Amino acid sequence: MAQEFVNCKIQPGKVVVFIKPTCPYCQRTQEILRQLPFKPGLLEFVDITATNNTNEIQDYLQQLTGARTVPRVFIGKDCIGGCNDLITMQQNGKLMTRLKQIGALQ
């Protein structure tokens, strides 16, 4: 169930972030990404606490990405990591480059 749930969210050309709404790192990640000019439907925040499978989802994210913490940020099919990784990519200019490469921006 968790594997199917996660895999159907992750898609090429889309940015998906697995979050918990009370997590300050998740909130910061949302702030950063919401400031960017995404095409409609190509940025999705998935609240894993809205399911009954939070632990299973985090266990599968661990298998998939090497970490079970949230946020887990996927640009297309690639997990770039969490909040600090996103900030680093934003600061060194790689974030906009990657987003343009997958065609997610207006």
Buried (B, 14 or more C-beta within 10 A) or exposed (E): EBEEBBEEBBBEEBBBBBBBEEBEBBBBBBEBBEEBEBEEEBBBBBBBEEEEBBEBBBBBBEEBBEBBBBBBBBBBEEBBBBBEBBBEBBEEEEBEEBBEEBEBBE
